[in-house]
Amino acid sequence: MGERNATLASRLARKLKQNGWRVTTAESCTGGMLTSTLTDISGSSEWFKQGWVTYSNESKMSELGVERSKFEGDSVPGAVSKDVAAAMAEGALKRSGADLAISITGIAGPGGGTKTKPVGLAYVCAFWENRFLVRSTNSQGGDRSMNKQLFVSLALETALNVFETEETGTHRLDMRTKMDDDEDVPEQLTLKEATLSAFGRVPGMEDTWYGEVIWAEGKTEGTVVEEIKKKEDEDIWSEE
């Protein structure tokens, strides 16, 4: 898994350099693993801006500006939620002045899980401009180290998808949208399946997309997968 994440990080580094973007990170349960994976790359100072490890709710509020109402009271989202993942990434983007922010919040284990939020549950977010993409995963248990690696992998894939969707022109993401349950935004499953077909699945991981997907006129799922795969092959052979 470490090798896979290094490969994903290298791909992201190429995308950032090609577009002249800088990235920032906001992590909770991974404790800086995402930042470490990115800065293990030589020359990362060209495109890596800064990173936060906001392990406690208090630090999420004070460092990233996450609202207290997301943590306290009845029926609140809580720290491990799509709402907090998005708020963490948005706060990091605004405070850093970077072009792209990536956040992770979850439960790595072995303790800390509940019936509704089990060990292995995590949410990641990629936030850029005024748009964002949130994905969740549930590894259904697993050990702490492996879960952290899985969460980082999902975060890197989500960040890469920002560039893939922009470059192929096959569909666009309108991420400033309501964060509804899966059944309310069935289009997200179409993007999930197309993208996972192109990128490959992480063993032991099941993930969910949040965000409305609008397919460009005249394009089909098969065309999208083909074009993303083609772009991926081009990137592999054009590595600097």
MOURZI-V567946 format. One record per pair of residues at least 4 apart in sequence whose ideal C-beta (glycine too) atoms are under 7 Angstrom apart, sorted by the first residue. I is the first residue (numbers start at 1). J is the second residue. D is the distance in Angstrom with one decimal. If there is no record, write none. Layout:
# MOURZI-V567946
i | j | d
I | J | D
I | J | D
This chain:
# MOURZI-V567946
i | j | d
1 | 5 | 6.4
1 | 146 | 6.8
1 | 149 | 4.1
1 | 150 | 7.0
1 | 153 | 6.7
2 | 6 | 6.4
2 | 149 | 6.5
3 | 7 | 6.6
4 | 8 | 6.4
4 | 153 | 6.2
5 | 9 | 6.1
5 | 37 | 5.2
5 | 149 | 6.4
5 | 152 | 5.4
5 | 153 | 5.4
5 | 156 | 6.3
6 | 10 | 6.5
6 | 37 | 6.7
6 | 40 | 7.0
7 | 11 | 6.6
8 | 12 | 6.4
8 | 153 | 6.5
8 | 156 | 3.9
8 | 157 | 6.4
8 | 160 | 6.7
9 | 13 | 6.3
9 | 37 | 4.9
9 | 38 | 5.3
9 | 41 | 6.1
9 | 156 | 6.0
10 | 14 | 6.8
10 | 41 | 6.3
11 | 15 | 6.7
11 | 160 | 6.0
11 | 235 | 6.5
12 | 16 | 6.3
12 | 156 | 5.9
12 | 159 | 5.5
12 | 160 | 5.6
13 | 17 | 6.3
13 | 41 | 5.2
13 | 44 | 6.9
13 | 47 | 6.3
14 | 18 | 6.1
14 | 235 | 6.5
14 | 239 | 6.4
14 | 240 | 6.6
15 | 19 | 6.3
15 | 160 | 6.7
15 | 163 | 4.2
16 | 21 | 4.7
16 | 22 | 6.9
16 | 23 | 5.8
16 | 47 | 4.0
17 | 46 | 6.6
17 | 47 | 5.7
21 | 47 | 6.6
21 | 99 | 3.8
21 | 100 | 5.6
22 | 47 | 5.4
22 | 48 | 6.9
22 | 49 | 4.5
22 | 98 | 4.6
22 | 99 | 5.5
23 | 47 | 6.2
23 | 48 | 5.9
23 | 49 | 6.4
23 | 98 | 5.7
23 | 100 | 4.7
23 | 102 | 6.6
24 | 49 | 4.6
24 | 50 | 5.5
24 | 51 | 6.4
24 | 92 | 4.9
24 | 93 | 6.7
24 | 96 | 3.9
24 | 98 | 4.0
24 | 101 | 5.0
25 | 34 | 5.2
25 | 35 | 5.0
25 | 51 | 4.0
25 | 52 | 6.9
25 | 92 | 6.9
25 | 102 | 5.2
26 | 52 | 4.7
26 | 54 | 6.2
26 | 64 | 5.8
26 | 88 | 4.3
26 | 89 | 6.1
26 | 91 | 6.9
26 | 92 | 4.0
26 | 101 | 6.5
26 | 103 | 4.3
27 | 31 | 6.5
27 | 32 | 6.0
27 | 34 | 5.4
27 | 35 | 6.7
27 | 51 | 7.0
27 | 52 | 7.0
27 | 53 | 5.3
27 | 104 | 5.0
28 | 54 | 5.9
28 | 55 | 5.8
28 | 79 | 6.9
28 | 104 | 6.3
28 | 105 | 4.3
29 | 104 | 6.6
29 | 105 | 6.4
29 | 106 | 4.5
29 | 107 | 6.4
29 | 108 | 4.6
29 | 122 | 6.7
29 | 148 | 6.9
29 | 151 | 6.7
30 | 34 | 5.6
30 | 104 | 5.0
30 | 148 | 4.9
30 | 151 | 5.5
30 | 152 | 5.7
31 | 53 | 5.8
31 | 55 | 6.8
32 | 36 | 5.6
32 | 51 | 6.9
32 | 53 | 4.8
33 | 37 | 6.2
33 | 148 | 5.4
33 | 152 | 5.2
34 | 38 | 6.6
34 | 102 | 6.5
34 | 104 | 6.1
34 | 152 | 4.9
34 | 155 | 5.7
35 | 39 | 6.1
35 | 51 | 3.8
36 | 40 | 6.3
37 | 152 | 5.9
38 | 44 | 6.0
38 | 48 | 5.6
39 | 44 | 4.7
39 | 48 | 5.8
44 | 48 | 4.5
49 | 96 | 4.9
49 | 98 | 4.2
50 | 96 | 5.4
52 | 63 | 5.5
52 | 64 | 6.4
52 | 92 | 6.1
54 | 59 | 4.0
54 | 60 | 4.5
54 | 63 | 5.2
54 | 64 | 5.8
54 | 88 | 6.8
55 | 59 | 6.3
57 | 61 | 6.5
57 | 71 | 4.8
57 | 79 | 5.7
58 | 62 | 6.1
59 | 63 | 5.1
60 | 64 | 5.4
60 | 66 | 4.3
60 | 84 | 6.9
60 | 88 | 6.2
61 | 66 | 5.3
61 | 68 | 5.8
64 | 88 | 5.2
64 | 91 | 3.3
64 | 92 | 6.0
65 | 91 | 4.3
66 | 70 | 5.9
66 | 84 | 6.0
66 | 87 | 4.4
66 | 88 | 6.1
66 | 91 | 6.3
67 | 87 | 6.9
68 | 72 | 5.8
69 | 73 | 6.6
69 | 76 | 6.7
70 | 76 | 6.0
70 | 77 | 5.2
70 | 83 | 5.7
70 | 84 | 5.5
70 | 87 | 6.6
71 | 76 | 6.2
71 | 78 | 6.6
71 | 79 | 6.3
72 | 76 | 6.4
77 | 81 | 3.6
77 | 83 | 4.0
77 | 84 | 6.0
79 | 84 | 5.6
79 | 105 | 6.0
80 | 105 | 5.5
80 | 106 | 5.7
80 | 107 | 5.8
80 | 117 | 5.3
80 | 121 | 6.1
80 | 123 | 6.6
81 | 85 | 6.9
81 | 123 | 6.3
82 | 86 | 6.3
82 | 123 | 5.1
82 | 134 | 4.6
82 | 136 | 6.5
82 | 179 | 5.4
82 | 210 | 5.3
83 | 87 | 6.3
83 | 179 | 6.7
84 | 88 | 6.1
84 | 105 | 5.5
85 | 89 | 6.6
85 | 103 | 5.2
85 | 105 | 5.2
85 | 123 | 3.8
85 | 124 | 6.2
85 | 125 | 4.2
85 | 134 | 5.5
86 | 90 | 6.1
86 | 125 | 5.0
86 | 127 | 6.9
86 | 132 | 5.4
86 | 134 | 5.5
87 | 91 | 6.2
88 | 92 | 6.4
88 | 103 | 3.9
88 | 105 | 6.4
88 | 125 | 6.9
89 | 93 | 6.3
89 | 101 | 4.4
89 | 102 | 6.6
89 | 103 | 3.9
89 | 125 | 4.1
89 | 126 | 6.9
89 | 127 | 3.7
89 | 132 | 6.3
90 | 94 | 6.4
90 | 127 | 5.3
90 | 132 | 6.9
91 | 95 | 6.0
92 | 96 | 5.7
92 | 101 | 4.1
92 | 103 | 6.5
93 | 98 | 6.1
93 | 101 | 3.9
93 | 127 | 5.0
96 | 101 | 7.0
99 | 128 | 6.2
100 | 126 | 6.6
100 | 128 | 4.7
100 | 159 | 6.5
100 | 162 | 6.6
101 | 127 | 4.6
102 | 126 | 5.6
102 | 155 | 5.2
102 | 159 | 5.1
103 | 124 | 6.5
103 | 125 | 4.6
104 | 122 | 6.4
104 | 124 | 5.1
104 | 151 | 5.3
104 | 155 | 5.1
105 | 122 | 6.8
105 | 123 | 5.6
106 | 121 | 5.8
106 | 122 | 2.6
106 | 123 | 6.5
106 | 151 | 5.4
107 | 112 | 5.0
107 | 113 | 5.3
107 | 117 | 6.2
107 | 119 | 5.2
107 | 120 | 6.9
107 | 121 | 5.4
108 | 144 | 4.8
108 | 147 | 4.4
108 | 148 | 5.2
109 | 113 | 6.7
109 | 119 | 3.7
109 | 120 | 6.7
109 | 142 | 7.0
109 | 143 | 6.8
109 | 144 | 5.0
109 | 147 | 5.9
110 | 119 | 6.5
110 | 144 | 6.0
112 | 119 | 6.7
113 | 117 | 6.4
113 | 118 | 4.4
113 | 119 | 3.7
117 | 121 | 5.3
118 | 138 | 6.8
119 | 141 | 5.9
120 | 138 | 5.3
120 | 139 | 3.6
120 | 140 | 5.4
120 | 141 | 5.4
120 | 142 | 5.4
120 | 147 | 5.6
121 | 138 | 4.9
122 | 136 | 6.7
122 | 137 | 5.4
122 | 151 | 4.5
123 | 134 | 6.1
123 | 136 | 4.8
124 | 135 | 5.5
124 | 151 | 6.7
124 | 154 | 5.2
124 | 155 | 4.1
124 | 158 | 5.3
125 | 132 | 5.7
125 | 133 | 6.8
125 | 134 | 4.7
126 | 132 | 6.7
126 | 133 | 5.0
126 | 158 | 4.7
126 | 159 | 4.7
126 | 162 | 5.2
127 | 132 | 4.2
128 | 162 | 5.8
130 | 176 | 5.8
131 | 173 | 6.4
131 | 175 | 3.8
131 | 176 | 5.9
132 | 175 | 4.4
133 | 158 | 5.9
133 | 161 | 6.7
133 | 162 | 6.8
133 | 173 | 6.1
133 | 175 | 5.3
133 | 211 | 5.3
134 | 179 | 6.9
134 | 210 | 4.3
134 | 211 | 6.7
135 | 154 | 6.1
135 | 158 | 5.2
135 | 207 | 5.3
135 | 208 | 6.5
135 | 209 | 5.6
135 | 210 | 6.9
136 | 207 | 6.2
136 | 208 | 4.8
137 | 150 | 6.7
137 | 154 | 5.2
137 | 205 | 5.1
137 | 206 | 6.5
137 | 207 | 4.2
138 | 206 | 5.8
139 | 147 | 5.5
139 | 150 | 5.4
139 | 204 | 5.3
139 | 205 | 5.8
142 | 146 | 4.9
142 | 147 | 5.0
142 | 204 | 6.5
143 | 147 | 6.9
144 | 148 | 6.5
145 | 149 | 6.6
146 | 150 | 6.3
147 | 151 | 6.3
148 | 152 | 6.5
149 | 153 | 6.4
150 | 154 | 6.6
150 | 202 | 6.0
150 | 204 | 6.9
150 | 205 | 5.5
151 | 155 | 6.4
152 | 156 | 6.4
153 | 157 | 6.4
153 | 202 | 5.2
154 | 158 | 6.2
154 | 202 | 6.9
154 | 205 | 6.8
154 | 207 | 6.1
155 | 159 | 6.5
156 | 160 | 6.3
157 | 161 | 6.5
157 | 199 | 5.8
160 | 164 | 6.1
161 | 165 | 5.9
161 | 195 | 5.9
162 | 166 | 6.6
163 | 167 | 5.8
164 | 168 | 6.1
164 | 228 | 5.6
164 | 231 | 6.5
165 | 171 | 6.2
165 | 172 | 6.7
165 | 173 | 5.6
167 | 231 | 6.3
168 | 227 | 4.8
168 | 228 | 5.9
168 | 231 | 5.7
169 | 216 | 6.7
170 | 216 | 5.7
170 | 219 | 5.0
170 | 223 | 6.6
170 | 224 | 4.6
170 | 227 | 5.3
171 | 213 | 6.2
171 | 214 | 6.5
171 | 215 | 4.7
171 | 216 | 5.4
171 | 219 | 6.7
171 | 224 | 6.3
172 | 214 | 5.9
173 | 211 | 5.9
173 | 213 | 6.4
174 | 212 | 5.4
174 | 214 | 6.2
175 | 211 | 4.9
177 | 211 | 6.2
177 | 212 | 4.5
179 | 210 | 5.4
180 | 184 | 3.6
180 | 185 | 5.3
182 | 208 | 6.3
185 | 212 | 5.7
187 | 191 | 6.9
187 | 212 | 6.1
187 | 213 | 4.3
188 | 192 | 6.1
188 | 209 | 4.0
188 | 210 | 6.6
188 | 211 | 6.1
188 | 213 | 5.8
189 | 193 | 6.3
190 | 194 | 6.4
190 | 213 | 6.2
190 | 221 | 6.2
191 | 195 | 5.9
191 | 209 | 5.8
191 | 213 | 4.3
192 | 196 | 6.0
192 | 209 | 4.6
193 | 197 | 6.2
194 | 198 | 6.8
194 | 221 | 5.2
194 | 224 | 4.7
194 | 225 | 5.1
195 | 199 | 5.9
195 | 228 | 6.9
196 | 201 | 5.5
197 | 225 | 5.0
198 | 225 | 5.3
198 | 228 | 4.0
198 | 229 | 5.1
198 | 232 | 6.5
201 | 205 | 6.7
215 | 219 | 5.5
219 | 223 | 5.0
219 | 224 | 6.0
221 | 225 | 6.5
222 | 226 | 6.3
223 | 227 | 6.2
224 | 228 | 6.2
225 | 229 | 6.2
226 | 230 | 6.3
227 | 231 | 6.3
228 | 232 | 6.3
229 | 233 | 6.5
230 | 234 | 6.5
231 | 235 | 6.4
232 | 236 | 6.6
233 | 237 | 6.7
234 | 238 | 5.9
